[in-house]
Amino acid sequence: MIKNLVNGYDIDPHIAEIYDQSETYSDDLGLIRKLISDHNPWRILEPFCGTGRLLIPLALEGHTFVGIDQARTMLERAQNKINQLPLQVQKGIKLIKANVLATNWPQNFDLVILGGNCFYELATLEEQEACIRLAADALNPGGYMYIDNDHMEGDLAETWQTIGRVRKSLSGICQDGTKVESSMETVWVDVPRRLARIQRRVKLVFPDGNILEKEVLQQKHPISAVEIRTCLERSGFEVEQLFGDHTGSLYTDASLRAIFWARKC
Ligand SMILES: C[S@@+](CC[C@H](N)C(=O)[O-])C[C@H]1O[C@@H](n2cnc3c(N)ncnc32)[C@H](O)[C@@H]1O
């Protein structure tokens, strides 16, 4: 069983900057806000918090947060943004640099957010289930879990099966002129087990002409809604809502996303 030992975001801080340039969507925040509008503040844990795309706006609305992420570069960028926030908000945020599968998670949370397709970061269904179990342990009884992924049931989708398929990934030009180019190539698939290995290639061209090139192999298991529901139920959750998009439409077979709102019993 392979594990994703090298973090593709942690190659250079410019990648975190391009992440923020590229991932500007916030419709998931709208759905989370609706789901947590009944009381304030919530004590929230966000594993895979990255540069704080979800954490920072919700902390500004009064919720307290612990964010966990493995990439120093992503956390440093998050911390720089947090340092600009009002002192009271800063006091309510703690960031932990760790591999989520190799650390003790803090406890007593009202909500765990596994947002933004973060299950793609884990190599197998077993790792994804371990993450759900850790979230269950971190929650107070009656606490909630928000899990938000692309929707793929049945066999590995055709687009994932094509060996040699290359897609452009995080790319752009940073404020200091550094050029980042990334691509992802499917190099191996196991269709029945719904596994794909992706070679991520990153090239940075710095303003002084220096070049940094890195390759990172990552295994992905695009988790199905059926698998998430099974893992949640095995960890003692009751699925209260299943949405098919960030506007809060109910999930159907044709939905593009599978978004779970589940309560720890
Ligand atoms: C796609 S980003 C998502 C960031 C954020 N959740 C969002 O929605 O914008 C995935 C993040 O997961 C982190 N990551 C990947 N594997 C990890 C692991 N095993 N433990 C902790 N963080 C991990 C990466 O460093 C990266 O910051």
PDBQT file of the ligand as one rigid body, heavy atoms in Angstrom, charges set to zero:
ROOT
HETATM    1  C1  LIG A 301      -6.139  21.255  -1.662  1.00  0.00    +0.000 C 
HETATM    2  S1  LIG A 301      -5.344  21.905  -0.228  1.00  0.00    +0.000 S 
HETATM    3  C2  LIG A 301      -6.833  22.286   0.647  1.00  0.00    +0.000 C 
HETATM    4  C3  LIG A 301      -6.739  23.458   1.546  1.00  0.00    +0.000 C 
HETATM    5  C4  LIG A 301      -8.025  23.918   2.182  1.00  0.00    +0.000 C 
HETATM    6  N1  LIG A 301      -8.708  22.849   2.904  1.00  0.00    +0.000 N 
HETATM    7  C5  LIG A 301      -8.977  24.558   1.181  1.00  0.00    +0.000 C 
HETATM    8  O1  LIG A 301     -10.109  24.102   1.045  1.00  0.00    +0.000 OA
HETATM    9  O2  LIG A 301      -8.575  25.542   0.545  1.00  0.00    +0.000 OA
HETATM   10  C6  LIG A 301      -4.815  20.444   0.578  1.00  0.00    +0.000 C 
HETATM   11  C7  LIG A 301      -3.956  20.705   1.811  1.00  0.00    +0.000 C 
HETATM   12  O3  LIG A 301      -3.782  19.461   2.485  1.00  0.00    +0.000 OA
HETATM   13  C8  LIG A 301      -2.470  19.413   3.012  1.00  0.00    +0.000 C 
HETATM   14  N2  LIG A 301      -2.099  18.007   3.241  1.00  0.00    +0.000 N 
HETATM   15  C9  LIG A 301      -1.939  17.033   2.315  1.00  0.00    +0.000 A 
HETATM   16  N3  LIG A 301      -1.685  15.855   2.919  1.00  0.00    +0.000 NA
HETATM   17  C10 LIG A 301      -1.687  16.100   4.257  1.00  0.00    +0.000 A 
HETATM   18  C11 LIG A 301      -1.505  15.285   5.401  1.00  0.00    +0.000 A 
HETATM   19  N4  LIG A 301      -1.272  13.972   5.300  1.00  0.00    +0.000 N 
HETATM   20  N5  LIG A 301      -1.581  15.860   6.616  1.00  0.00    +0.000 NA
HETATM   21  C12 LIG A 301      -1.805  17.188   6.737  1.00  0.00    +0.000 A 
HETATM   22  N6  LIG A 301      -2.013  18.004   5.683  1.00  0.00    +0.000 NA
HETATM   23  C13 LIG A 301      -1.956  17.477   4.465  1.00  0.00    +0.000 A 
HETATM   24  C14 LIG A 301      -1.623  20.109   1.963  1.00  0.00    +0.000 C 
HETATM   25  O4  LIG A 301      -0.423  20.569   2.511  1.00  0.00    +0.000 OA
HETATM   26  C15 LIG A 301      -2.573  21.225   1.499  1.00  0.00    +0.000 C 
HETATM   27  O5  LIG A 301      -2.344  22.398   2.225  1.00  0.00    +0.000 OA
ENDROOT
TORSDOF 0
